[in-house]
Amino acid sequence: MYGMLLKKKQFRLRDKKLFLTYSQLNINLLTDAKKLILEQLEKKLPKIVQYIIAEEKHKDGGLHYHIYFEFNTRVELYGATYLDLEFNRKSFNNVKRW
């Protein structure tokens, strides 16, 4: 299990594939955002089989990063903030709900 222990009616995510969105990153602070995102998530997640990281520029000029992960085993995450990066919050779903 990764993240916090599950309490009644608390956040839980279980799947072998995840789709994450990190929105409005302050890219001015980062030299290589995609590499930094991947490095931080690799420390928190089990073996990643494959991934895709895409950058999206919004109308307001902010940058969003969309990330697809596939793992060799099912991931169980407890705690909605577990996959937060040091510099940002995110939204996420398992792939079948996207």
CNS distance restraints for C-alpha pairs under 8 A (distance, minus, plus):
assign (resid   1 and name CA) (resid  75 and name CA) 7.54 0.50 0.50
assign (resid   1 and name CA) (resid  76 and name CA) 5.55 0.50 0.50
assign (resid   1 and name CA) (resid  77 and name CA) 6.57 0.50 0.50
assign (resid   1 and name CA) (resid  78 and name CA) 7.79 0.50 0.50
assign (resid   2 and name CA) (resid  44 and name CA) 7.30 0.50 0.50
assign (resid   2 and name CA) (resid  45 and name CA) 7.36 0.50 0.50
assign (resid   2 and name CA) (resid  75 and name CA) 7.73 0.50 0.50
assign (resid   2 and name CA) (resid  76 and name CA) 6.22 0.50 0.50
assign (resid   2 and name CA) (resid  77 and name CA) 5.23 0.50 0.50
assign (resid   2 and name CA) (resid  78 and name CA) 6.65 0.50 0.50
assign (resid   3 and name CA) (resid  77 and name CA) 5.65 0.50 0.50
assign (resid   3 and name CA) (resid  78 and name CA) 5.03 0.50 0.50
assign (resid   3 and name CA) (resid  79 and name CA) 5.96 0.50 0.50
assign (resid   3 and name CA) (resid  82 and name CA) 5.53 0.50 0.50
assign (resid   4 and name CA) (resid  77 and name CA) 7.70 0.50 0.50
assign (resid   4 and name CA) (resid  78 and name CA) 5.07 0.50 0.50
assign (resid   4 and name CA) (resid  79 and name CA) 5.48 0.50 0.50
assign (resid   4 and name CA) (resid  82 and name CA) 7.66 0.50 0.50
assign (resid   5 and name CA) (resid  78 and name CA) 6.10 0.50 0.50
assign (resid   5 and name CA) (resid  79 and name CA) 7.67 0.50 0.50
assign (resid   6 and name CA) (resid  10 and name CA) 6.14 0.50 0.50
assign (resid   6 and name CA) (resid  11 and name CA) 7.38 0.50 0.50
assign (resid   6 and name CA) (resid  12 and name CA) 7.23 0.50 0.50
assign (resid   6 and name CA) (resid  78 and name CA) 5.79 0.50 0.50
assign (resid   6 and name CA) (resid  79 and name CA) 7.50 0.50 0.50
assign (resid  10 and name CA) (resid  78 and name CA) 7.67 0.50 0.50
assign (resid  10 and name CA) (resid  79 and name CA) 7.20 0.50 0.50
assign (resid  11 and name CA) (resid  78 and name CA) 5.77 0.50 0.50
assign (resid  11 and name CA) (resid  79 and name CA) 5.37 0.50 0.50
assign (resid  11 and name CA) (resid  80 and name CA) 5.71 0.50 0.50
assign (resid  12 and name CA) (resid  76 and name CA) 7.15 0.50 0.50
assign (resid  12 and name CA) (resid  77 and name CA) 5.63 0.50 0.50
assign (resid  12 and name CA) (resid  78 and name CA) 4.75 0.50 0.50
assign (resid  12 and name CA) (resid  79 and name CA) 6.67 0.50 0.50
assign (resid  12 and name CA) (resid  80 and name CA) 7.63 0.50 0.50
assign (resid  13 and name CA) (resid  75 and name CA) 7.57 0.50 0.50
assign (resid  13 and name CA) (resid  76 and name CA) 5.68 0.50 0.50
assign (resid  13 and name CA) (resid  77 and name CA) 5.07 0.50 0.50
assign (resid  13 and name CA) (resid  78 and name CA) 6.69 0.50 0.50
assign (resid  13 and name CA) (resid  94 and name CA) 7.54 0.50 0.50
assign (resid  14 and name CA) (resid  74 and name CA) 6.44 0.50 0.50
assign (resid  14 and name CA) (resid  75 and name CA) 5.38 0.50 0.50
assign (resid  14 and name CA) (resid  76 and name CA) 4.47 0.50 0.50
assign (resid  14 and name CA) (resid  77 and name CA) 6.46 0.50 0.50
assign (resid  14 and name CA) (resid  94 and name CA) 7.73 0.50 0.50
assign (resid  15 and name CA) (resid  74 and name CA) 4.94 0.50 0.50
assign (resid  15 and name CA) (resid  75 and name CA) 5.36 0.50 0.50
assign (resid  15 and name CA) (resid  76 and name CA) 6.91 0.50 0.50
assign (resid  15 and name CA) (resid  94 and name CA) 6.33 0.50 0.50
assign (resid  16 and name CA) (resid  70 and name CA) 5.79 0.50 0.50
assign (resid  16 and name CA) (resid  71 and name CA) 5.22 0.50 0.50
assign (resid  16 and name CA) (resid  72 and name CA) 6.96 0.50 0.50
assign (resid  16 and name CA) (resid  73 and name CA) 5.88 0.50 0.50
assign (resid  16 and name CA) (resid  74 and name CA) 4.24 0.50 0.50
assign (resid  16 and name CA) (resid  75 and name CA) 5.82 0.50 0.50
assign (resid  17 and name CA) (resid  68 and name CA) 7.27 0.50 0.50
assign (resid  17 and name CA) (resid  69 and name CA) 5.48 0.50 0.50
assign (resid  17 and name CA) (resid  70 and name CA) 4.42 0.50 0.50
assign (resid  17 and name CA) (resid  71 and name CA) 6.33 0.50 0.50
assign (resid  17 and name CA) (resid  74 and name CA) 7.83 0.50 0.50
assign (resid  17 and name CA) (resid  94 and name CA) 6.02 0.50 0.50
assign (resid  17 and name CA) (resid  95 and name CA) 5.86 0.50 0.50
assign (resid  18 and name CA) (resid  67 and name CA) 7.96 0.50 0.50
assign (resid  18 and name CA) (resid  68 and name CA) 5.74 0.50 0.50
assign (resid  18 and name CA) (resid  69 and name CA) 5.15 0.50 0.50
assign (resid  18 and name CA) (resid  70 and name CA) 6.61 0.50 0.50
assign (resid  18 and name CA) (resid  92 and name CA) 7.24 0.50 0.50
assign (resid  18 and name CA) (resid  93 and name CA) 6.05 0.50 0.50
assign (resid  18 and name CA) (resid  94 and name CA) 4.53 0.50 0.50
assign (resid  18 and name CA) (resid  95 and name CA) 5.51 0.50 0.50
assign (resid  19 and name CA) (resid  66 and name CA) 7.14 0.50 0.50
assign (resid  19 and name CA) (resid  67 and name CA) 5.58 0.50 0.50
assign (resid  19 and name CA) (resid  68 and name CA) 4.52 0.50 0.50
assign (resid  19 and name CA) (resid  69 and name CA) 6.44 0.50 0.50
assign (resid  19 and name CA) (resid  92 and name CA) 5.65 0.50 0.50
assign (resid  19 and name CA) (resid  93 and name CA) 5.40 0.50 0.50
assign (resid  19 and name CA) (resid  94 and name CA) 5.84 0.50 0.50
assign (resid  19 and name CA) (resid  95 and name CA) 5.81 0.50 0.50
assign (resid  19 and name CA) (resid  98 and name CA) 7.72 0.50 0.50
assign (resid  20 and name CA) (resid  66 and name CA) 5.72 0.50 0.50
assign (resid  20 and name CA) (resid  67 and name CA) 5.02 0.50 0.50
assign (resid  20 and name CA) (resid  68 and name CA) 6.47 0.50 0.50
assign (resid  20 and name CA) (resid  90 and name CA) 6.86 0.50 0.50
assign (resid  20 and name CA) (resid  91 and name CA) 5.88 0.50 0.50
assign (resid  20 and name CA) (resid  92 and name CA) 4.20 0.50 0.50
assign (resid  20 and name CA) (resid  93 and name CA) 6.50 0.50 0.50
assign (resid  21 and name CA) (resid  64 and name CA) 6.85 0.50 0.50
assign (resid  21 and name CA) (resid  65 and name CA) 5.63 0.50 0.50
assign (resid  21 and name CA) (resid  66 and name CA) 4.52 0.50 0.50
assign (resid  21 and name CA) (resid  67 and name CA) 6.29 0.50 0.50
assign (resid  21 and name CA) (resid  90 and name CA) 5.44 0.50 0.50
assign (resid  21 and name CA) (resid  91 and name CA) 5.15 0.50 0.50
assign (resid  21 and name CA) (resid  92 and name CA) 5.92 0.50 0.50
assign (resid  22 and name CA) (resid  64 and name CA) 5.60 0.50 0.50
assign (resid  22 and name CA) (resid  65 and name CA) 5.12 0.50 0.50
assign (resid  22 and name CA) (resid  66 and name CA) 6.52 0.50 0.50
assign (resid  22 and name CA) (resid  88 and name CA) 6.93 0.50 0.50
assign (resid  22 and name CA) (resid  89 and name CA) 6.26 0.50 0.50
assign (resid  22 and name CA) (resid  90 and name CA) 4.31 0.50 0.50
assign (resid  22 and name CA) (resid  91 and name CA) 6.51 0.50 0.50
assign (resid  23 and name CA) (resid  62 and name CA) 7.82 0.50 0.50
assign (resid  23 and name CA) (resid  63 and name CA) 6.43 0.50 0.50
assign (resid  23 and name CA) (resid  64 and name CA) 4.19 0.50 0.50
assign (resid  23 and name CA) (resid  65 and name CA) 6.33 0.50 0.50
assign (resid  23 and name CA) (resid  88 and name CA) 7.69 0.50 0.50
assign (resid  23 and name CA) (resid  89 and name CA) 7.29 0.50 0.50
assign (resid  23 and name CA) (resid  90 and name CA) 6.34 0.50 0.50
assign (resid  24 and name CA) (resid  62 and name CA) 5.04 0.50 0.50
assign (resid  24 and name CA) (resid  63 and name CA) 5.04 0.50 0.50
assign (resid  24 and name CA) (resid  64 and name CA) 5.44 0.50 0.50
assign (resid  25 and name CA) (resid  62 and name CA) 6.95 0.50 0.50
assign (resid  25 and name CA) (resid  63 and name CA) 5.66 0.50 0.50
assign (resid  25 and name CA) (resid  64 and name CA) 6.39 0.50 0.50
assign (resid  25 and name CA) (resid  65 and name CA) 7.99 0.50 0.50
assign (resid  25 and name CA) (resid  87 and name CA) 7.65 0.50 0.50
assign (resid  25 and name CA) (resid  88 and name CA) 6.46 0.50 0.50
assign (resid  26 and name CA) (resid  30 and name CA) 7.47 0.50 0.50
assign (resid  26 and name CA) (resid  62 and name CA) 7.69 0.50 0.50
assign (resid  26 and name CA) (resid  63 and name CA) 7.56 0.50 0.50
assign (resid  27 and name CA) (resid  31 and name CA) 7.64 0.50 0.50
assign (resid  27 and name CA) (resid  33 and name CA) 6.92 0.50 0.50
assign (resid  27 and name CA) (resid  63 and name CA) 7.26 0.50 0.50
assign (resid  32 and name CA) (resid  36 and name CA) 6.28 0.50 0.50
assign (resid  33 and name CA) (resid  37 and name CA) 6.03 0.50 0.50
assign (resid  34 and name CA) (resid  38 and name CA) 6.23 0.50 0.50
assign (resid  34 and name CA) (resid  53 and name CA) 6.75 0.50 0.50
assign (resid  35 and name CA) (resid  39 and name CA) 6.13 0.50 0.50
assign (resid  36 and name CA) (resid  40 and name CA) 6.26 0.50 0.50
assign (resid  37 and name CA) (resid  41 and name CA) 6.26 0.50 0.50
assign (resid  37 and name CA) (resid  85 and name CA) 7.24 0.50 0.50
assign (resid  38 and name CA) (resid  42 and name CA) 5.98 0.50 0.50
assign (resid  39 and name CA) (resid  43 and name CA) 6.73 0.50 0.50
assign (resid  40 and name CA) (resid  44 and name CA) 7.03 0.50 0.50
assign (resid  40 and name CA) (resid  85 and name CA) 6.79 0.50 0.50
assign (resid  41 and name CA) (resid  45 and name CA) 6.08 0.50 0.50
assign (resid  41 and name CA) (resid  83 and name CA) 7.03 0.50 0.50
assign (resid  41 and name CA) (resid  85 and name CA) 7.77 0.50 0.50
assign (resid  42 and name CA) (resid  46 and name CA) 7.27 0.50 0.50
assign (resid  42 and name CA) (resid  47 and name CA) 7.74 0.50 0.50
assign (resid  42 and name CA) (resid  48 and name CA) 7.56 0.50 0.50
assign (resid  44 and name CA) (resid  83 and name CA) 7.32 0.50 0.50
assign (resid  45 and name CA) (resid  75 and name CA) 7.67 0.50 0.50
assign (resid  46 and name CA) (resid  71 and name CA) 7.04 0.50 0.50
assign (resid  46 and name CA) (resid  73 and name CA) 7.84 0.50 0.50
assign (resid  46 and name CA) (resid  75 and name CA) 7.30 0.50 0.50
assign (resid  47 and name CA) (resid  71 and name CA) 6.02 0.50 0.50
assign (resid  47 and name CA) (resid  72 and name CA) 6.52 0.50 0.50
assign (resid  47 and name CA) (resid  73 and name CA) 8.00 0.50 0.50
assign (resid  48 and name CA) (resid  69 and name CA) 6.77 0.50 0.50
assign (resid  48 and name CA) (resid  70 and name CA) 6.02 0.50 0.50
assign (resid  48 and name CA) (resid  71 and name CA) 4.68 0.50 0.50
assign (resid  48 and name CA) (resid  72 and name CA) 6.80 0.50 0.50
assign (resid  49 and name CA) (resid  69 and name CA) 7.63 0.50 0.50
assign (resid  49 and name CA) (resid  70 and name CA) 5.51 0.50 0.50
assign (resid  49 and name CA) (resid  71 and name CA) 4.98 0.50 0.50
assign (resid  49 and name CA) (resid  72 and name CA) 5.93 0.50 0.50
assign (resid  50 and name CA) (resid  69 and name CA) 6.03 0.50 0.50
assign (resid  50 and name CA) (resid  70 and name CA) 5.33 0.50 0.50
assign (resid  50 and name CA) (resid  71 and name CA) 7.12 0.50 0.50
assign (resid  51 and name CA) (resid  67 and name CA) 7.02 0.50 0.50
assign (resid  51 and name CA) (resid  68 and name CA) 5.30 0.50 0.50
assign (resid  51 and name CA) (resid  69 and name CA) 4.51 0.50 0.50
assign (resid  51 and name CA) (resid  70 and name CA) 6.28 0.50 0.50
assign (resid  52 and name CA) (resid  67 and name CA) 5.60 0.50 0.50
assign (resid  52 and name CA) (resid  68 and name CA) 5.16 0.50 0.50
assign (resid  52 and name CA) (resid  69 and name CA) 6.86 0.50 0.50
assign (resid  53 and name CA) (resid  65 and name CA) 6.72 0.50 0.50
assign (resid  53 and name CA) (resid  66 and name CA) 5.79 0.50 0.50
assign (resid  53 and name CA) (resid  67 and name CA) 4.52 0.50 0.50
assign (resid  53 and name CA) (resid  68 and name CA) 6.64 0.50 0.50
assign (resid  54 and name CA) (resid  65 and name CA) 5.59 0.50 0.50
assign (resid  54 and name CA) (resid  66 and name CA) 5.20 0.50 0.50
assign (resid  54 and name CA) (resid  67 and name CA) 6.42 0.50 0.50
assign (resid  55 and name CA) (resid  63 and name CA) 6.80 0.50 0.50
assign (resid  55 and name CA) (resid  64 and name CA) 5.85 0.50 0.50
assign (resid  55 and name CA) (resid  65 and name CA) 4.64 0.50 0.50
assign (resid  55 and name CA) (resid  66 and name CA) 6.48 0.50 0.50
assign (resid  56 and name CA) (resid  63 and name CA) 5.70 0.50 0.50
assign (resid  56 and name CA) (resid  64 and name CA) 5.08 0.50 0.50
assign (resid  56 and name CA) (resid  65 and name CA) 6.15 0.50 0.50
assign (resid  56 and name CA) (resid  66 and name CA) 7.66 0.50 0.50
assign (resid  57 and name CA) (resid  61 and name CA) 6.05 0.50 0.50
assign (resid  57 and name CA) (resid  62 and name CA) 5.90 0.50 0.50
assign (resid  57 and name CA) (resid  63 and name CA) 4.72 0.50 0.50
assign (resid  57 and name CA) (resid  64 and name CA) 6.39 0.50 0.50
assign (resid  58 and name CA) (resid  62 and name CA) 5.43 0.50 0.50
assign (resid  58 and name CA) (resid  63 and name CA) 6.23 0.50 0.50
assign (resid  58 and name CA) (resid  64 and name CA) 7.43 0.50 0.50
assign (resid  71 and name CA) (resid  75 and name CA) 7.43 0.50 0.50
assign (resid  77 and name CA) (resid  82 and name CA) 7.45 0.50 0.50
assign (resid  78 and name CA) (resid  82 and name CA) 7.24 0.50 0.50
assign (resid  81 and name CA) (resid  89 and name CA) 7.70 0.50 0.50
assign (resid  83 and name CA) (resid  90 and name CA) 7.61 0.50 0.50
assign (resid  84 and name CA) (resid  88 and name CA) 6.25 0.50 0.50
assign (resid  84 and name CA) (resid  89 and name CA) 5.14 0.50 0.50
assign (resid  84 and name CA) (resid  90 and name CA) 6.23 0.50 0.50
assign (resid  85 and name CA) (resid  89 and name CA) 6.52 0.50 0.50
assign (resid  93 and name CA) (resid  97 and name CA) 6.46 0.50 0.50
assign (resid  93 and name CA) (resid  98 and name CA) 6.57 0.50 0.50
assign (resid  94 and name CA) (resid  98 and name CA) 6.95 0.50 0.50
